[in-house]
Amino acid sequence: MTELSGGLVMLLAAVRRHGASDLHLRPDTTPKLRISGTLVPVGDRAYGGSEVDHMVRSSMPPAVLAGFEADNEADYAVTVDGVGRFRVNAFRTRADTGAVLRLVSDHPLTLAELGMPEVVSRLALVPRGLVLVTGPTGSGKTTTLAGIVDLVNEQRAVHVLTLEDPIEVLHHDKRATVTQRELGSDTRDWGSALRSAMRQDPDVMLIGELRDVDTVRSAISAAETGHAVFTTMHTMDARETVLRLVDFFPPHEQQRVRMTLSSVLQGIVCQRLVPRADGTGRVCVSEIAVADARLADAVADPDKTSTIPDIVASGDYSGMRTFDQHLVELVHDGVVDLRAATAAASNPHDFSVMVRRAGRPGERAAEHGRAST
């Protein structure tokens, strides 16, 4: 790799200094940082197209640069000493170069540090089956998966195989043996990696994303043959996740897929990031579905899939909760402002009713404060 340009190093240092998640580079535009979900200009000048092109190319290993020249886009990761590790997506825009660089953790955060409930730790340690972490782009799915792998690494003497595009969070062997493979540098394509995965004796597999029918088929097959499989999708809730998985397949296969999925699915963690009431960043709000007889039945029977939200809402004894139920808790603990929560709710009207039934926003936080004095 060529030496990183000084201008890029300066901008990436600003990402860390300002607590931003992403750096956006566009030609003839002032660079912007994403801070608490909002894009904010950094510096006081625009960078020309040639400057942006030089900065982005300086971060590319030779093989990535060759791919970028051929395909006009590239995904890779770069580490800046003293600053951190960044996931990069480089692309062409109006014949010029642009990029988004996302700061990823220097080390995996634990599930407790991420504020995940105990049920997610239980899902992380399942000996076999399929666990999905879903949500929109930028909702922290990769960070949650890294926390899951870290917990497995600490507690199970197993072989963890990850297939990533690119590798973001680096894992070092603890109790487990962790093999991380990156698309492009370690394997030619997803198909090749997934075909060879079963010959690499994995106990636990992490597949960066389910993006087509072949990756979905491979993930379900691995779970069906006794592996613990963790992966991501860009879906908003448990019901949509099941429907999207089934819809990857042609109609004549869908009922068989439903039956298999109902037997291997262990859980779905759907997450979104919502601004904190105190303005100090964002909090992860999650919907959690855990496999039980009712959920398996709803997955297997297309006429019952619409009942998944009700199953999740009434499954607190198994650790389940809907996105809106978690939002209500956060509002009443004073963590999230009511207006921001209503805007983020899956069903704003029903959410407002839930908040009124639970009491005035902030009551729990106030009661906690009185109890502590």
C-alpha positions in Angstrom: 0.0 0.0 0.0 1.2 3.5 -0.8 1.7 5.9 2.2 -1.5 7.5 3.4 -1.8 11.1 2.4 -1.3 13.6 5.2 -4.6 15.2 4.4 -6.5 11.9 4.8 -4.7 11.1 8.1 -5.7 14.6 9.4 -9.3 14.0 8.5 -9.4 10.5 10.0 -7.9 11.9 13.2 -10.8 14.4 13.3 -13.2 11.4 13.2 -11.7 10.1 16.4 -11.3 13.5 18.0 -15.0 14.5 17.4 -16.4 11.2 18.3 -17.8 10.7 14.8 -18.8 7.4 13.2 -18.1 8.2 9.5 -16.1 10.5 7.2 -17.7 11.4 3.9 -15.4 12.5 1.1 -16.9 14.0 -2.2 -15.1 16.0 -4.9 -15.4 19.8 -4.6 -17.2 19.5 -1.3 -16.1 20.2 2.3 -15.6 16.8 4.0 -18.3 15.9 6.5 -18.4 13.9 9.7 -21.4 11.9 10.9 -21.8 12.8 14.6 -24.7 11.4 16.5 -26.5 10.6 13.3 -26.0 14.1 11.7 -23.6 15.1 8.9 -21.4 18.0 10.1 -18.7 19.8 7.9 -15.2 19.5 9.1 -12.7 22.2 8.3 -13.5 25.3 6.3 -12.6 24.4 2.7 -13.7 22.1 -0.1 -11.3 19.5 -1.5 -11.0 19.3 -5.3 -11.6 16.1 -7.2 -7.9 15.4 -7.7 -7.2 15.9 -4.0 -10.0 13.5 -3.0 -8.9 11.0 -5.6 -5.3 11.1 -4.3 -6.4 10.7 -0.7 -8.6 7.7 -1.4 -6.1 6.0 -3.7 -3.4 6.4 -1.0 -5.4 4.2 1.3 -5.7 1.3 -1.2 -3.6 -1.8 -1.3 -2.5 -2.6 -4.9 -5.1 -5.4 -5.3 -7.9 -3.1 -4.1 -6.7 -0.3 -6.4 -6.7 -2.7 -9.4 -10.3 -3.7 -8.5 -11.3 -0.1 -8.1 -9.9 0.7 -11.6 -11.9 -2.2 -13.1 -15.2 -1.9 -11.1 -15.3 1.8 -10.1 -16.0 0.8 -6.5 -14.2 -1.1 -3.7 -14.7 -2.2 -0.1 -11.7 -2.6 2.2 -10.2 -1.6 5.6 -7.3 0.6 6.6 -5.6 1.0 9.9 -4.0 4.4 10.9 -1.5 4.2 13.7 -2.6 6.1 16.7 -6.0 6.8 15.2 -7.8 3.5 14.6 -9.2 1.1 12.0 -11.6 2.2 9.3 -13.9 0.4 6.9 -13.8 2.1 3.5 -16.2 2.2 0.6 -14.7 3.9 -2.4 -16.8 4.7 -5.4 -17.1 6.9 -8.5 -19.5 9.9 -8.5 -19.9 11.9 -11.7 -16.6 10.4 -13.0 -14.7 11.6 -9.9 -13.8 9.7 -6.7 -15.7 9.6 -3.5 -15.5 7.6 -0.3 -17.1 6.9 3.1 -14.8 5.8 5.8 -16.3 4.3 9.0 -14.4 4.1 12.3 -14.6 0.5 13.7 -13.6 -0.6 17.1 -9.9 -1.2 17.8 -11.1 -4.2 19.8 -14.5 -5.8 20.2 -16.9 -4.3 22.7 -18.6 -6.7 25.0 -22.3 -7.3 24.8 -22.6 -5.7 28.2 -20.8 -2.6 27.1 -23.2 -2.4 24.1 -26.1 -2.5 26.5 -27.5 -5.8 25.2 -29.8 -7.8 27.5 -28.7 -11.2 28.9 -30.8 -13.0 26.3 -28.4 -11.9 23.6 -25.5 -13.5 25.5 -27.5 -16.7 25.6 -28.0 -16.6 21.9 -24.3 -16.0 21.4 -23.5 -19.3 23.1 -26.0 -21.5 21.3 -24.2 -24.7 20.2 -26.0 -24.9 16.8 -28.6 -23.1 14.8 -29.1 -19.7 13.1 -29.0 -16.3 14.8 -29.6 -13.1 12.8 -28.6 -9.5 13.7 -30.6 -7.1 11.5 -31.2 -3.4 11.0 -30.6 -0.6 8.6 -27.1 0.5 7.5 -25.2 2.1 10.3 -27.3 0.5 13.1 -24.3 -1.2 14.7 -24.9 -4.8 13.4 -21.2 -5.4 12.9 -20.4 -4.1 16.4 -23.0 -6.5 17.9 -21.6 -9.5 15.9 -18.1 -8.6 17.1 -19.4 -8.7 20.7 -21.0 -12.1 20.0 -17.8 -13.5 18.6 -15.8 -12.1 21.5 -18.1 -13.8 24.0 -17.7 -17.1 22.1 -14.0 -16.6 22.0 -13.9 -16.2 25.8 -16.1 -19.0 26.8 -16.0 -21.8 24.2 -13.0 -24.0 23.0 -14.2 -24.0 19.4 -13.1 -23.0 15.9 -14.8 -19.7 14.9 -14.7 -19.0 11.1 -15.7 -15.6 9.9 -16.3 -14.5 6.2 -16.3 -10.8 6.0 -16.3 -8.0 3.3 -14.0 -6.4 4.6 -12.7 -7.6 8.0 -13.6 -4.8 10.4 -13.0 -5.8 14.0 -9.9 -7.9 14.6 -10.2 -10.9 17.0 -7.2 -12.6 18.7 -7.5 -16.1 20.0 -8.6 -16.5 23.6 -10.2 -19.8 24.5 -11.4 -20.3 20.9 -9.5 -20.4 17.7 -10.7 -17.5 15.4 -10.0 -17.6 11.6 -11.0 -14.4 9.8 -11.3 -14.4 6.0 -11.7 -11.3 3.9 -13.4 -11.2 0.5 -10.9 -10.3 -2.1 -7.7 -10.8 -0.2 -8.3 -14.2 1.4 -10.9 -15.6 -0.9 -12.1 -14.9 -4.4 -15.8 -14.6 -3.8 -18.6 -15.6 -1.4 -19.4 -18.8 -3.3 -15.8 -20.1 -3.1 -15.5 -19.2 0.6 -18.8 -20.9 1.6 -18.0 -24.0 -0.4 -14.7 -24.4 1.3 -15.9 -23.4 4.8 -17.2 -26.9 5.7 -13.7 -28.3 5.0 -12.2 -26.0 7.5 -13.7 -27.7 10.5 -15.7 -24.8 11.9 -17.9 -25.0 15.0 -19.2 -21.4 14.7 -19.5 -19.4 11.5 -20.0 -15.7 11.0 -21.2 -14.7 7.6 -20.9 -11.0 7.1 -24.3 -10.6 5.3 -27.0 -12.6 3.7 -27.1 -10.9 0.3 -28.5 -13.6 -2.2 -30.1 -17.0 -2.3 -26.7 -18.8 -2.3 -25.5 -17.2 0.9 -28.9 -17.8 2.5 -28.9 -21.4 1.4 -25.4 -21.9 2.7 -26.2 -20.3 6.1 -29.3 -22.4 6.6 -27.5 -25.6 5.5 -24.6 -24.9 7.9 -27.1 -24.4 10.8 -29.0 -27.5 9.8 -25.8 -29.6 9.9 -24.9 -28.7 13.5 -23.0 -25.4 13.3 -23.8 -22.2 15.1 -24.2 -19.5 12.4 -24.4 -15.8 13.0 -25.1 -13.3 10.2 -26.8 -10.0 9.3 -29.6 -8.7 7.1 -31.0 -5.3 6.3 -34.4 -5.8 7.8 -36.3 -3.8 10.5 -38.1 -6.4 12.6 -38.5 -10.1 13.2 -41.5 -10.6 10.9 -39.9 -8.8 8.0 -36.7 -10.8 8.5 -38.6 -14.1 8.2 -40.5 -12.9 5.1 -37.3 -11.6 3.4 -35.4 -14.9 4.1 -38.3 -16.9 2.5 -38.6 -14.5 -0.4 -35.0 -15.2 -1.5 -36.2 -18.5 -2.8 -38.5 -19.4 -5.7 -42.1 -20.1 -4.8 -41.8 -23.9 -5.2 -39.1 -24.0 -2.6 -40.5 -21.6 0.0 -42.6 -24.1 2.1 -39.6 -26.4 2.4 -37.4 -23.5 3.4 -40.0 -22.4 6.0 -39.9 -25.8 7.6 -36.1 -25.9 7.7 -35.9 -22.4 9.0 -38.4 -23.1 11.7 -36.2 -25.9 13.0 -32.8 -24.1 12.9 -33.7 -20.5 13.8 -32.5 -19.7 17.3 -33.1 -15.9 17.4 -33.4 -12.6 15.7 -31.9 -9.4 17.1 -33.2 -6.3 15.2 -31.6 -3.0 16.2 -31.7 0.7 15.4 -29.8 3.7 16.8 -31.8 6.5 18.4 -30.4 9.8 19.7 -30.0 10.1 23.5 -32.0 12.7 25.4 -28.8 14.3 26.8 -27.3 14.8 23.3 -24.3 12.6 24.0 -24.7 10.2 21.1 -27.1 7.4 20.3 -28.4 4.4 22.1 -29.1 1.0 20.5 -32.8 0.0 20.6 -33.5 -3.6 19.9 -36.3 -6.0 19.1 -35.5 -9.6 20.2 -37.2 -12.8 19.0 -36.2 -16.1 20.6 -37.1 -19.4 19.2 -39.9 -21.2 21.0 -42.8 -23.4 19.8 -45.0 -20.5 18.9 -42.3 -18.7 16.9 -41.4 -21.9 15.1 -45.0 -22.5 14.2 -45.3 -18.9 12.9 -42.2 -19.3 10.8 -43.3 -22.6 9.3 -46.9 -21.6 8.5 -47.3 -18.6 6.1 -50.8 -18.0 7.4 -49.4 -17.4 10.9 -46.3 -15.3 10.1 -48.3 -12.1 10.6 -48.6 -13.1 14.3 -44.9 -12.8 14.9 -45.1 -9.2 16.3 -47.7 -10.4 18.9 -45.6 -13.4 19.8 -42.6 -11.2 20.4 -44.6 -8.7 22.4 -46.0 -11.3 24.7 -42.7 -13.4 25.0 -41.0 -11.4 27.8 -40.7 -14.7 29.8 -38.2 -15.8 27.1 -36.4 -12.5 26.9 -38.4 -11.3 23.9 -39.4 -7.7 23.3 -40.5 -5.5 20.4 -38.7 -2.4 19.3 -41.4 -0.2 20.6 -41.5 -2.0 24.0 -37.8 -1.2 24.4 -38.4 2.4 23.4 -41.0 2.8 26.1 -38.5 1.6 28.7 -35.9 4.0 27.5 -38.3 6.9 27.4 -39.4 6.2 31.0 -35.9 5.9 32.1 -35.1 9.3 30.7 -32.6 7.9 28.2 -34.5 8.8 25.0 -36.7 11.9 24.5 -40.3 11.2 23.8 -40.3 13.1 20.5 -37.3 11.2 19.2 -38.8 7.9 20.3 -42.1 8.6 18.6 -40.3 9.5 15.4 -38.4 6.2 15.6 -41.2 3.9 16.7 -42.4 1.1 14.4 -46.0 2.2 15.0 -46.1 5.8 16.4 -49.8 5.7 17.4 -49.6 2.4 19.3 -46.3 3.6 20.8 -48.0 6.7 22.2 -50.7 4.6 23.7 -48.0 2.4 25.3 -46.2 5.4 26.8 -49.5 6.8 28.3 -50.3 3.4 29.9 -46.8 3.1 31.3 -46.9 6.6 33.0 -45.3 9.9 32.5 -41.9 10.0 30.7 -39.0 10.2 33.1 -40.9 8.8 36.1 -38.6 5.8 36.4 -35.5 8.0 36.3 -37.0 10.3 38.9 -38.0 7.4 41.2 -34.5 6.0 40.9 -33.1 9.3 41.8 -35.3 9.6 44.9 -34.4 6.0 45.9 -30.7 6.8 45.7 -30.9 9.8 48.0 
